[in-house]
Amino acid sequence: MDTFDAIYQRRAVKHFDPNHRLTPDEEKRLLEAAIQSPTSFNIQHWRFVILRDPELRRQIRALAADQAQVTDASLLVRLTADPDAGRQGHGL
């Protein structure tokens, strides 16, 4: 796909079927694709935290401007990173 086509065809999905569930294989494939993102110096300083607990997701929704996708999406993943990772052993 052309880069500009990809940019202009991108969509932000806001409504999900709260009853749909991804299979374990679908989750694995999705996360494997996510880790293909490049990182500076290939330090891969990110961590993915899958949030499955419905009560925790409700609490996060309350903190996230009551966005329905926090509770309704099949998968909620919190991405965390070490902001100091680039300074650890890479001469930065």
C-alpha positions as CSV (number, residue, x, y, z in Angstrom):
1,M,0.0,0.0,0.0
2,D,1.2,3.5,-0.8
3,T,2.2,5.5,2.3
4,F,-0.2,8.4,1.5
5,D,-3.1,6.0,0.9
6,A,-2.4,4.4,4.3
7,I,-2.4,7.8,6.0
8,Y,-5.6,9.0,4.4
9,Q,-7.5,5.8,4.7
10,R,-6.7,5.4,8.4
11,R,-9.8,5.4,10.7
12,A,-10.2,5.5,14.4
13,V,-12.8,3.0,15.5
14,K,-14.9,4.2,18.4
15,H,-17.7,1.6,18.6
16,F,-17.1,-2.0,19.4
17,D,-19.3,-5.1,20.0
18,P,-18.9,-5.6,23.7
19,N,-19.8,-9.3,23.3
20,H,-17.1,-10.1,20.8
21,R,-14.0,-11.8,22.1
22,L,-10.7,-12.4,20.3
23,T,-9.4,-16.0,20.3
24,P,-6.0,-16.6,22.0
25,D,-4.5,-17.1,18.5
26,E,-5.9,-13.7,17.3
27,E,-4.5,-12.0,20.5
28,K,-1.1,-13.6,19.9
29,R,-1.0,-12.6,16.2
30,L,-2.0,-9.0,17.1
31,L,0.7,-8.6,19.8
32,E,3.3,-10.2,17.6
33,A,2.5,-7.6,14.9
34,A,2.7,-4.8,17.5
35,I,6.2,-5.8,18.6
36,Q,7.4,-5.3,15.0
37,S,7.4,-1.5,15.6
38,P,10.9,-0.2,15.4
39,T,12.6,1.2,18.5
40,S,15.6,3.5,18.8
41,F,18.8,1.4,19.1
42,N,16.5,-1.7,19.0
43,I,16.2,-1.4,22.8
44,Q,12.5,-2.4,22.8
45,H,11.8,-0.6,26.1
46,W,8.1,-1.2,25.9
47,R,5.9,-3.6,27.7
48,F,2.3,-4.6,26.9
49,V,-0.1,-5.1,29.7
50,I,-3.3,-6.9,28.8
51,L,-6.2,-5.6,31.0
52,R,-8.9,-8.3,31.2
53,D,-10.5,-7.6,34.6
54,P,-13.9,-5.9,33.9
55,E,-13.9,-3.9,37.1
56,L,-10.5,-2.5,36.4
57,R,-11.6,-1.6,32.9
58,R,-14.6,0.2,34.3
59,Q,-12.3,2.2,36.6
60,I,-10.0,3.0,33.8
61,R,-13.0,4.1,31.6
62,A,-14.0,6.6,34.4
63,L,-10.5,8.1,34.2
64,A,-10.5,8.1,30.4
65,A,-13.3,10.6,29.8
66,D,-15.9,7.7,29.9
67,Q,-14.7,6.4,26.5
68,A,-16.9,3.3,25.8
69,Q,-14.1,1.6,23.9
70,V,-12.2,1.1,27.2
71,T,-14.8,-1.4,28.3
72,D,-16.3,-2.5,25.0
73,A,-13.3,-3.4,22.9
74,S,-12.4,-7.1,22.8
75,L,-8.9,-6.4,24.0
76,L,-7.5,-3.5,26.1
77,V,-3.7,-3.2,26.1
78,R,-1.8,-0.7,28.1
79,L,1.5,0.2,26.6
80,T,4.2,1.2,29.0
81,A,7.8,2.2,28.4
82,D,10.9,3.1,30.2
83,P,11.6,6.8,29.4
84,D,15.3,6.4,30.5
85,A,16.0,3.3,28.5
86,G,17.8,5.3,25.8
87,R,20.3,6.5,28.4
88,Q,21.1,3.1,29.7
89,G,24.2,1.8,28.0
90,H,23.7,3.5,24.7
91,G,25.8,6.6,25.2
92,L,22.9,9.0,25.1
